[in-house]
C-alpha cells in the first residue's frame, strides 16, 4: 500500500519537475536532429482578420513564435495532463493506505503513529474491531516481529511476508488461503 502511494507520488513529482526542463529537452532533440527547427522560421506570418468577441476585452493579441507555441500548446499541456491523471490515480491508493495503513506500519517504532493508524482503521470498521484491542494486538505483533527479525533473517518487510511468517511459524489457520 505504501509502495504504490510512494511510487505514484514520486512519479507525479518527477513529472512536475519535467515541466521546468523544456530547454533541456529542446536542446537534446536538436542534438539528435540538428537540421530540424520550428515551422515558423520558414513561413511568412499571416495577417488574418482579428474578430473580437464581446468577452475578449481589451487585451492585446499575442503572437507566439514556434518555440513558445510548442511549449505553451503542446509540452505544458502534456505534462499538466499527466500530473492531473496521476493525482487521480493516486487518490484511491491514498484512501486505501489511510484505511489500512496500520498494518503496513507494524515495523514503525513510533507507537503514536501506530495508535493513530489503528484509530483511523477502527473509524471505518467500528462494528468489527475495538480500538484498544487492535492497538494492543498491533503493538504485540510489532514486538514479535522485532524478535523474529533479530533472531532469523525472516522477511517481514511486506504484509505478505508477515502473513507467511505467522502462518508458517505459528501454524496459524485462516479462512482465506493464499
Backbone as a chain_set.jsonl record, in Angstrom:
{"seq": "XXXXXXXXXXXXXXXXXXXXXXXXXXXXXXXXXXXXXXXXXXXXXXXXXXXXXXXXXXXXXXXXXXXXXXXXXXXXXXXXXXXXXXXXXXXXXXXXXXXXXXXXXXXXXXXXXXXXXXXXXXXXXXXXXXXXXXXXXXXXXXXXXXXXXXXXXXXXXXXXXXXXXXXXXXXXXXXXXX", "coords": {"N": [[0.833, -1.186, 0.0], [1.831, 1.265, 0.905], [3.912, 1.336, -0.889], [2.798, 1.612, -3.492], [1.516, 4.092, -3.173], [3.723, 5.75, -2.604], [5.185, 5.406, -4.971], [3.459, 6.49, -6.965], [3.297, 9.132, -6.005], [5.993, 9.958, -6.131], [6.406, 9.724, -8.879], [4.629, 11.639, -9.853], [5.806, 13.958, -8.77], [8.172, 13.872, -10.22], [7.221, 14.286, -12.859], [6.191, 16.873, -12.572], [8.567, 18.254, -12.114], [9.735, 17.882, -14.609], [8.341, 19.636, -16.128], [9.6, 22.078, -15.944], [11.843, 21.739, -17.453], [11.978, 22.26, -20.173], [13.809, 23.547, -21.903], [16.043, 21.886, -21.741], [15.068, 19.493, -22.927], [14.519, 20.453, -25.461], [17.09, 21.216, -26.425], [18.31, 18.726, -26.339], [16.814, 17.339, -28.261], [17.506, 18.815, -30.517], [20.195, 18.2, -30.706], [20.09, 15.554, -31.479], [18.78, 15.706, -33.886], [19.901, 17.851, -35.803], [19.144, 19.372, -38.06], [16.533, 20.023, -37.863], [13.957, 22.369, -37.172], [11.767, 24.903, -35.846], [8.601, 25.371, -37.403], [7.719, 27.971, -37.962], [9.917, 29.514, -38.592], [10.398, 29.266, -41.249], [8.189, 30.116, -42.581], [6.048, 32.711, -43.775], [4.5, 35.284, -41.87], [1.07, 35.284, -41.081], [-1.428, 37.588, -41.733], [-4.154, 37.666, -40.716], [-7.687, 38.396, -40.287], [-8.816, 39.954, -37.343], [-11.193, 39.171, -35.232], [-13.075, 40.387, -32.662], [-14.562, 39.206, -29.848], [-17.256, 39.998, -27.601], [-16.514, 39.302, -25.035], [-13.789, 39.176, -25.012], [-12.361, 41.376, -24.249], [-9.963, 44.037, -23.73], [-7.416, 43.082, -24.106], [-4.193, 42.796, -25.52], [-3.466, 41.079, -28.594], [-1.485, 38.156, -28.73], [1.373, 37.089, -30.316], [2.9, 34.131, -30.664], [6.123, 32.752, -31.047], [7.435, 29.883, -32.871], [8.761, 28.169, -31.069], [7.844, 28.984, -28.496], [5.129, 28.61, -28.92], [4.972, 25.826, -29.296], [5.822, 25.026, -26.777], [3.834, 26.15, -25.06], [1.412, 25.216, -26.125], [1.695, 22.484, -26.486], [3.819, 21.029, -25.003], [3.593, 21.886, -22.221], [0.757, 21.404, -21.724], [0.77, 18.577, -21.983], [2.461, 17.69, -19.868], [1.056, 18.77, -17.702], [-1.42, 17.46, -17.939], [-0.642, 14.788, -17.573], [0.194, 14.964, -14.899], [-2.226, 15.635, -13.61], [-3.799, 13.332, -14.125], [-2.223, 11.396, -12.864], [-2.489, 12.214, -10.211], [-5.213, 11.707, -9.907], [-5.219, 8.924, -10.113], [-3.673, 8.333, -7.924], [-5.24, 9.004, -5.762], [-7.209, 6.914, -4.901], [-5.378, 5.023, -3.901], [-4.167, 6.426, -1.828], [-6.377, 6.661, -0.177], [-6.945, 3.962, 0.462], [-4.537, 3.366, 1.713], [-4.697, 5.091, 3.867], [-6.806, 3.932, 5.22], [-6.013, 1.236, 5.754], [-3.428, 1.425, 6.576], [-2.316, 0.967, 9.055], [-1.483, -1.643, 9.228], [0.672, -1.794, 7.552], [2.439, -0.289, 8.897], [3.522, -1.657, 10.98], [6.148, -2.165, 11.547], [7.076, 0.2, 12.368], [8.722, 2.105, 14.743], [7.526, 4.13, 16.183], [5.059, 4.427, 18.383], [2.912, 6.133, 18.651], [2.204, 6.91, 16.082], [1.372, 4.442, 15.141], [-0.81, 4.038, 16.845], [-2.508, 6.102, 15.974], [-2.986, 5.243, 13.357], [-4.346, 2.85, 13.879], [-6.596, 3.889, 15.122], [-7.798, 5.3, 12.992], [-8.381, 3.126, 11.339], [-10.263, 1.764, 12.892], [-12.33, 3.606, 12.898], [-13.448, 3.161, 10.449], [-14.087, 0.429, 10.433], [-15.773, 0.079, 12.678], [-17.738, -1.592, 13.788], [-16.686, -4.122, 13.818], [-14.216, -4.162, 15.092], [-12.396, -3.398, 18.03], [-10.925, -0.453, 19.22], [-8.892, -0.301, 21.233], [-8.241, -3.012, 21.538], [-7.28, -3.66, 18.963], [-5.11, -1.939, 18.841], [-3.5, -2.961, 20.931], [-3.033, -5.554, 19.945], [-1.632, -4.951, 17.596], [0.641, -3.665, 18.649], [1.7, -5.799, 20.109], [2.223, -7.594, 18.007], [4.126, -6.079, 16.672], [6.273, -6.132, 18.497], [6.754, -8.887, 18.469], [7.559, -9.232, 15.795], [9.956, -7.815, 15.833], [11.537, -9.441, 17.471], [11.602, -11.844, 16.001], [12.754, -10.914, 13.646], [15.303, -10.174, 14.533], [16.316, -12.599, 15.411], [16.298, -14.428, 13.266], [16.769, -14.365, 9.731], [14.227, -13.459, 8.607], [11.661, -12.601, 6.276], [10.037, -9.786, 6.821], [9.175, -7.455, 5.802], [7.038, -6.894, 4.209], [3.438, -7.05, 3.937], [2.536, -9.519, 3.009], [4.774, -11.063, 3.57], [4.786, -10.956, 6.374], [2.362, -12.242, 6.842], [2.892, -14.851, 5.818], [4.987, -15.569, 7.513], [3.697, -15.629, 10.033], [1.813, -17.604, 9.512], [3.379, -19.868, 8.872], [5.253, -20.142, 11.009], [3.733, -20.129, 13.356], [1.769, -21.872, 12.851], [-0.672, -20.857, 12.152], [-4.072, -20.838, 11.436], [-6.304, -20.022, 8.824], [-9.149, -18.472, 7.313], [-8.957, -17.504, 4.817], [-7.226, -18.556, 2.204], [-4.053, -18.228, 0.7]], "CA": [[0.0, 0.0, 0.0], [2.748, 2.404, 0.94], [4.751, 1.31, -2.081], [2.047, 2.211, -4.603], [1.33, 5.51, -2.863], [5.01, 6.433, -2.768], [5.56, 5.402, -6.39], [2.647, 7.481, -7.677], [3.69, 10.465, -5.541], [7.313, 10.298, -6.683], [6.265, 9.902, -10.328], [3.994, 12.941, -10.05], [6.847, 14.962, -8.521], [9.082, 13.8, -11.363], [6.548, 14.933, -13.998], [6.132, 18.309, -12.279], [9.918, 18.783, -12.338], [9.992, 17.895, -16.053], [7.661, 20.815, -16.674], [10.556, 23.188, -15.956], [13.04, 21.363, -18.202], [11.71, 22.347, -21.611], [15.044, 23.91, -22.606], [16.874, 20.682, -21.794], [14.509, 18.586, -23.93], [14.679, 21.08, -26.77], [18.49, 21.1, -26.844], [18.559, 17.3, -26.564], [16.203, 16.997, -29.551], [18.291, 19.459, -31.578], [21.441, 17.443, -30.833], [19.797, 14.309, -32.199], [18.338, 16.054, -35.234], [20.311, 19.256, -35.891], [18.554, 20.095, -39.177], [15.119, 20.344, -37.617], [13.695, 23.628, -36.482], [10.342, 25.188, -35.77], [7.986, 25.657, -38.69], [7.512, 29.407, -38.188], [11.136, 30.14, -39.1], [10.411, 29.144, -42.699], [6.921, 30.59, -43.128], [5.758, 34.119, -43.536], [3.423, 35.446, -40.894], [-0.248, 35.546, -41.645], [-2.073, 38.779, -41.181], [-5.59, 37.42, -40.834], [-8.567, 39.351, -39.609], [-8.99, 39.731, -35.913], [-12.534, 39.461, -34.736], [-13.046, 40.457, -31.213], [-15.852, 38.919, -29.221], [-17.53, 40.952, -26.525], [-15.893, 38.878, -23.783], [-12.342, 39.161, -25.156], [-11.778, 42.506, -23.536], [-9.023, 44.877, -24.465], [-6.071, 42.52, -24.024], [-3.554, 42.749, -26.838], [-3.269, 39.721, -29.098], [-0.105, 37.724, -28.546], [1.905, 36.217, -31.354], [3.96, 33.286, -30.128], [6.984, 32.137, -32.054], [7.266, 28.433, -32.925], [9.256, 27.556, -29.833], [6.902, 29.281, -27.414], [3.845, 27.995, -29.258], [5.101, 24.401, -28.995], [5.9, 24.876, -25.325], [2.565, 26.509, -24.419], [0.257, 24.462, -26.638], [1.932, 21.037, -26.541], [4.629, 20.488, -23.913], [2.987, 22.14, -20.909], [-0.483, 20.633, -21.535], [1.057, 17.15, -21.785], [2.946, 17.467, -18.5], [-0.029, 19.076, -16.766], [-2.414, 16.388, -18.025], [-0.06, 13.631, -16.887], [0.159, 15.219, -13.459], [-3.623, 15.557, -13.152], [-4.233, 11.935, -14.14], [-1.503, 10.682, -11.806], [-3.133, 12.552, -8.935], [-6.482, 10.978, -9.855], [-4.917, 7.518, -9.829], [-3.098, 8.269, -6.586], [-6.281, 9.223, -4.757], [-7.698, 5.69, -4.248], [-4.297, 4.395, -3.145], [-4.045, 7.169, -0.571], [-7.533, 6.312, 0.639], [-6.712, 2.607, 0.98], [-3.413, 3.45, 2.64], [-5.179, 5.726, 5.09], [-7.679, 2.984, 5.919], [-5.35, 0.008, 6.187], [-2.016, 1.719, 6.776], [-1.814, 0.494, 10.348], [-0.844, -2.94, 9.048], [1.972, -1.609, 6.908], [3.295, 0.463, 9.823], [3.83, -2.507, 12.129], [7.582, -2.106, 11.826], [7.398, 1.562, 12.785], [8.951, 2.147, 16.187], [6.723, 5.183, 16.798], [3.769, 3.838, 18.759], [1.853, 7.132, 18.459], [1.781, 6.79, 14.684], [0.621, 3.188, 15.068], [-2.097, 4.285, 17.52], [-3.326, 6.919, 15.082], [-3.403, 4.382, 12.246], [-5.367, 1.933, 14.413], [-7.804, 4.682, 15.352], [-8.403, 5.547, 11.68], [-8.936, 1.86, 10.862], [-11.456, 1.459, 13.69], [-13.396, 4.51, 12.457], [-14.064, 2.557, 9.271], [-14.602, -0.904, 10.795], [-16.124, 0.225, 14.091], [-18.591, -2.681, 14.267], [-15.93, -5.372, 13.86], [-12.94, -4.066, 15.789], [-12.26, -2.465, 19.15], [-9.701, 0.339, 19.039], [-7.867, -0.704, 22.212], [-7.799, -4.375, 21.227], [-6.461, -3.601, 17.756], [-3.854, -1.28, 19.205], [-2.696, -3.907, 21.71], [-2.618, -6.634, 19.041], [-0.6, -4.418, 16.699], [1.863, -3.47, 19.442], [2.235, -7.133, 20.387], [2.78, -8.101, 16.752], [5.344, -5.305, 16.418], [7.327, -6.7, 19.359], [7.043, -10.224, 17.952], [8.32, -9.085, 14.553], [11.318, -7.396, 16.192], [12.25, -10.617, 17.98], [11.806, -12.767, 14.885], [13.679, -10.272, 12.712], [16.66, -10.193, 15.076], [16.793, -13.968, 15.596], [16.499, -15.069, 11.961], [16.635, -13.436, 8.611], [12.889, -13.659, 8.055], [11.159, -11.469, 5.5], [8.895, -9.157, 7.491], [9.063, -6.097, 5.273], [5.777, -6.721, 3.497], [2.3, -7.694, 4.59], [2.509, -10.939, 2.651], [5.857, -11.693, 4.331], [4.304, -11.112, 7.757], [1.321, -13.275, 6.805], [3.521, -16.168, 5.669], [5.735, -15.826, 8.74], [2.744, -16.04, 11.068], [1.175, -18.861, 9.111], [4.335, -20.977, 8.913], [5.896, -20.261, 12.322], [2.786, -20.369, 14.447], [0.732, -22.789, 12.345], [-1.913, -20.087, 12.177], [-5.076, -21.261, 10.463], [-7.048, -18.874, 8.334], [-10.262, -18.736, 6.404], [-8.566, -17.028, 3.495], [-5.988, -19.204, 1.771], [-3.334, -17.51, -0.356]], "C": [[0.876, 1.248, 0.0], [3.563, 2.489, -0.344], [4.04, 1.99, -3.245], [1.859, 3.708, -4.384], [2.623, 6.284, -3.093], [5.448, 6.48, -4.229], [4.768, 6.434, -7.181], [3.05, 8.903, -7.283], [5.031, 10.875, -6.147], [7.241, 10.509, -8.197], [5.611, 11.243, -10.648], [5.001, 14.068, -9.814], [7.832, 15.025, -9.689], [8.492, 14.527, -12.573], [6.483, 16.443, -13.786], [7.505, 18.951, -12.498], [10.275, 18.823, -13.823], [9.395, 19.126, -16.713], [8.634, 21.99, -16.828], [11.798, 22.898, -16.801], [12.82, 21.377, -19.716], [12.988, 22.635, -22.389], [15.966, 22.706, -22.764], [16.378, 19.736, -22.89], [14.671, 19.152, -25.342], [16.115, 20.932, -27.265], [18.86, 19.642, -27.115], [17.996, 16.855, -27.913], [17.003, 17.601, -30.701], [19.638, 18.77, -31.771], [21.224, 16.182, -31.666], [19.388, 14.567, -33.641], [18.645, 17.532, -35.477], [19.66, 20.043, -37.027], [17.097, 20.455, -38.953], [15.016, 21.669, -36.868], [12.193, 23.864, -36.491], [9.835, 25.694, -37.112], [7.907, 27.162, -38.978], [8.757, 30.122, -38.708], [11.173, 30.145, -40.623], [9.139, 29.657, -43.348], [6.779, 32.078, -42.879], [4.587, 34.2, -42.565], [2.136, 35.797, -41.599], [-0.836, 36.769, -40.968], [-3.575, 38.664, -41.322], [-6.395, 38.451, -40.081], [-8.713, 38.963, -38.144], [-10.396, 40.135, -35.521], [-12.48, 39.417, -33.229], [-14.453, 40.215, -30.69], [-16.029, 39.858, -28.037], [-16.839, 40.565, -25.223], [-14.369, 38.871, -23.867], [-11.669, 40.318, -24.426], [-10.77, 43.246, -24.387], [-7.595, 44.351, -24.389], [-5.46, 42.462, -25.417], [-3.382, 41.296, -27.285], [-1.78, 39.391, -29.019], [0.271, 36.79, -29.688], [3.062, 35.431, -30.748], [4.815, 32.767, -31.273], [6.837, 30.616, -31.949], [7.665, 27.726, -31.647], [8.263, 27.743, -28.702], [5.538, 28.637, -27.664], [3.876, 26.499, -28.939], [5.107, 24.171, -27.484], [4.533, 25.08, -24.682], [1.417, 25.609, -24.86], [0.462, 22.952, -26.658], [2.624, 20.52, -25.283], [3.968, 20.672, -22.547], [1.65, 21.42, -20.724], [-0.243, 19.139, -21.323], [1.51, 16.897, -20.356], [1.852, 17.741, -17.478], [-1.091, 17.982, -16.758], [-1.903, 15.125, -17.346], [-0.14, 13.792, -15.377], [-1.255, 15.093, -12.9], [-4.084, 14.108, -13.085], [-3.489, 11.093, -13.106], [-2.113, 10.965, -10.442], [-4.476, 11.841, -8.795], [-6.248, 9.507, -9.537], [-4.36, 7.338, -8.427], [-4.171, 8.31, -5.507], [-6.816, 7.936, -4.129], [-6.624, 4.976, -3.434], [-4.082, 5.1, -1.812], [-5.178, 6.809, 0.378], [-7.359, 4.927, 1.259], [-5.586, 2.618, 1.998], [-3.831, 4.094, 3.955], [-6.009, 4.738, 5.909], [-6.917, 1.811, 6.516], [-3.86, 0.197, 6.458], [-1.452, 1.214, 8.082], [-1.073, -0.829, 10.186], [0.498, -2.827, 8.341], [2.934, -0.832, 7.802], [3.656, -0.356, 11.059], [5.305, -2.449, 12.495], [8.023, -0.726, 12.286], [7.599, 1.594, 14.295], [8.085, 3.18, 16.915], [5.33, 4.641, 17.11], [2.629, 4.84, 18.601], [1.316, 7.084, 17.03], [0.954, 5.519, 14.491], [-0.749, 3.341, 15.72], [-3.038, 5.077, 16.618], [-3.84, 6.093, 13.906], [-4.486, 3.408, 12.689], [-6.682, 2.671, 14.626], [-8.535, 4.944, 14.032], [-9.021, 4.273, 11.108], [-10.236, 1.534, 11.592], [-12.612, 2.376, 13.303], [-14.132, 3.948, 11.248], [-14.749, 1.237, 9.632], [-15.048, -0.924, 12.255], [-16.987, -0.906, 14.628], [-17.802, -3.963, 14.497], [-14.733, -5.342, 14.801], [-13.025, -3.057, 16.922], [-10.919, -1.749, 19.004], [-8.59, -0.121, 19.968], [-7.335, -2.102, 21.914], [-6.902, -4.392, 19.992], [-5.1, -2.984, 18.06], [-2.939, -2.236, 19.964], [-2.183, -5.052, 20.826], [-1.498, -6.159, 18.111], [0.713, -4.192, 17.437], [2.518, -4.812, 19.759], [2.891, -7.717, 19.134], [4.069, -7.366, 16.388], [6.513, -5.861, 17.224], [7.738, -8.085, 18.86], [7.896, -10.141, 16.688], [9.753, -8.642, 14.819], [12.14, -8.59, 16.648], [12.57, -11.578, 16.842], [12.827, -12.2, 13.906], [15.106, -10.353, 13.23], [17.197, -11.616, 15.209], [17.088, -14.673, 14.273], [16.308, -14.027, 10.874], [15.304, -13.679, 7.904], [12.459, -12.404, 7.304], [9.902, -10.932, 6.165], [8.693, -7.736, 6.992], [7.758, -5.844, 4.548], [4.665, -7.422, 4.263], [2.235, -9.174, 4.252], [3.622, -11.695, 3.372], [5.456, -11.931, 5.779], [3.26, -12.219, 7.821], [1.948, -14.664, 6.742], [4.341, -16.532, 6.901], [4.801, -16.327, 9.835], [2.127, -17.397, 10.747], [2.131, -20.037, 9.282], [4.935, -21.195, 10.299], [4.912, -20.675, 13.408], [1.693, -21.351, 14.059], [-0.649, -22.148, 12.424], [-2.843, -20.582, 11.081], [-5.892, -20.047, 10.063], [-8.19, -19.324, 7.443], [-9.88, -18.412, 4.968], [-7.226, -17.638, 3.122], [-5.36, -18.402, 0.638], [-2.487, -18.482, -1.142]], "O": [[0.683, 2.162, -0.801], [3.866, 3.581, -0.826], [4.618, 2.849, -3.91], [2.026, 4.499, -5.311], [2.613, 7.351, -3.708], [6.018, 7.475, -4.676], [5.341, 7.175, -7.98], [3.133, 9.782, -8.141], [5.188, 12.001, -6.618], [7.934, 11.372, -8.737], [5.997, 11.909, -11.608], [5.042, 15.03, -10.582], [8.267, 16.105, -10.089], [9.188, 15.296, -13.236], [6.699, 17.209, -14.726], [7.593, 20.067, -13.01], [11.03, 19.694, -14.254], [9.892, 19.596, -17.736], [8.494, 22.799, -17.745], [12.71, 23.723, -16.858], [13.42, 20.585, -20.444], [13.224, 22.025, -23.432], [16.594, 22.532, -23.808], [17.171, 19.237, -23.688], [14.927, 18.413, -26.293], [16.329, 20.556, -28.417], [19.641, 19.36, -28.024], [18.633, 16.08, -28.626], [17.162, 16.968, -31.745], [20.169, 18.755, -32.882], [22.082, 15.798, -32.462], [19.627, 13.735, -34.516], [17.754, 18.375, -35.372], [19.625, 21.272, -36.968], [16.493, 21.132, -39.785], [15.869, 22.024, -36.054], [11.442, 23.093, -37.089], [10.556, 26.359, -37.856], [8.02, 27.572, -40.133], [8.652, 31.237, -39.217], [11.898, 30.938, -41.224], [9.03, 29.629, -44.574], [7.311, 32.627, -41.914], [3.784, 33.272, -42.468], [2.129, 36.521, -42.594], [-0.733, 36.932, -39.752], [-4.201, 39.49, -41.987], [-5.856, 39.27, -39.336], [-8.727, 37.785, -37.786], [-10.729, 41.319, -35.487], [-11.906, 38.512, -32.625], [-15.399, 40.919, -31.04], [-15.064, 40.438, -27.538], [-16.6, 41.432, -24.382], [-13.713, 38.582, -22.866], [-10.507, 40.211, -24.034], [-10.733, 43.098, -25.609], [-6.653, 45.116, -24.591], [-6.139, 42.116, -26.384], [-3.18, 40.401, -26.464], [-0.93, 40.258, -29.22], [-0.434, 35.824, -29.978], [4.08, 36.007, -30.366], [4.305, 32.392, -32.329], [6.183, 30.121, -31.032], [6.991, 26.799, -31.197], [7.884, 26.785, -28.03], [4.879, 28.176, -26.732], [2.92, 25.964, -28.378], [4.476, 23.241, -26.982], [4.114, 24.275, -23.85], [0.546, 25.274, -24.057], [-0.503, 22.207, -26.831], [2.079, 19.671, -24.577], [3.805, 19.705, -21.803], [1.419, 20.863, -19.651], [-0.972, 18.499, -20.565], [1.002, 15.988, -19.698], [1.735, 17.016, -16.49], [-1.604, 17.616, -15.7], [-2.648, 14.464, -16.623], [-0.501, 12.855, -14.664], [-1.454, 14.508, -11.835], [-4.693, 13.696, -12.098], [-4.068, 10.171, -12.531], [-2.24, 10.063, -9.613], [-4.844, 11.418, -7.699], [-7.004, 8.91, -8.77], [-4.561, 6.292, -7.811], [-4.009, 7.705, -4.447], [-6.876, 7.862, -2.901], [-6.922, 4.389, -2.394], [-3.844, 4.454, -0.791], [-4.972, 6.668, 1.583], [-7.602, 4.745, 2.452], [-5.671, 1.954, 3.031], [-3.376, 3.692, 5.025], [-5.924, 4.712, 7.137], [-7.154, 1.436, 7.665], [-3.118, -0.78, 6.557], [-0.239, 1.047, 8.211], [-0.133, -1.105, 10.931], [1.367, -3.681, 8.519], [4.121, -0.731, 7.492], [4.057, 0.207, 12.077], [5.662, -2.667, 13.653], [9.201, -0.505, 12.563], [6.728, 1.152, 15.045], [7.932, 3.108, 18.135], [4.522, 4.426, 16.207], [1.481, 4.43, 18.432], [0.111, 7.203, 16.807], [-0.042, 5.522, 13.768], [-1.742, 2.828, 15.203], [-4.222, 4.758, 16.512], [-4.996, 6.229, 13.506], [-5.443, 3.168, 11.952], [-7.755, 2.137, 14.343], [-9.758, 4.821, 13.966], [-10.068, 4.328, 10.463], [-11.199, 1.08, 10.976], [-13.769, 1.961, 13.374], [-15.313, 4.232, 11.051], [-15.863, 0.968, 9.184], [-14.724, -1.86, 12.986], [-16.968, -1.158, 15.833], [-18.214, -4.805, 15.294], [-14.281, -6.392, 15.258], [-13.645, -2.001, 16.79], [-9.903, -2.373, 18.7], [-7.456, -0.311, 19.527], [-6.135, -2.354, 22.02], [-5.873, -5.069, 19.982], [-4.069, -3.461, 17.586], [-1.744, -2.317, 19.677], [-1.03, -5.466, 20.95], [-0.534, -6.885, 17.871], [1.782, -4.495, 16.908], [3.739, -4.947, 19.687], [3.989, -8.269, 19.203], [4.999, -7.97, 15.854], [7.611, -6.04, 16.697], [8.923, -8.416, 18.832], [8.851, -10.902, 16.532], [10.669, -9.05, 14.105], [13.3, -8.738, 16.261], [13.694, -12.069, 16.74], [13.673, -12.935, 13.395], [16.031, -10.578, 12.449], [18.408, -11.824, 15.13], [18.045, -15.442, 14.186], [15.751, -12.952, 11.1], [15.275, -14.06, 6.734], [12.845, -11.289, 7.657], [8.835, -11.542, 6.085], [8.104, -6.907, 7.687], [7.404, -4.692, 4.296], [4.914, -8.271, 5.119], [1.916, -9.996, 5.112], [3.434, -12.852, 3.748], [5.75, -12.984, 6.345], [3.268, -13.036, 8.741], [1.584, -15.551, 7.514], [4.379, -17.699, 7.289], [5.084, -17.331, 10.488], [1.949, -18.232, 11.634], [1.735, -21.089, 9.784], [5.106, -22.341, 10.715], [5.239, -21.483, 14.277], [0.794, -21.63, 14.851], [-1.648, -22.804, 12.72], [-2.434, -20.726, 9.929], [-6.138, -19.153, 10.874], [-8.179, -20.426, 6.896], [-10.424, -18.985, 4.024], [-6.197, -17.261, 3.682], [-6.055, -17.952, -0.273], [-1.798, -18.082, -2.08]]}, "num_chains": 1, "name": "protein.A"}
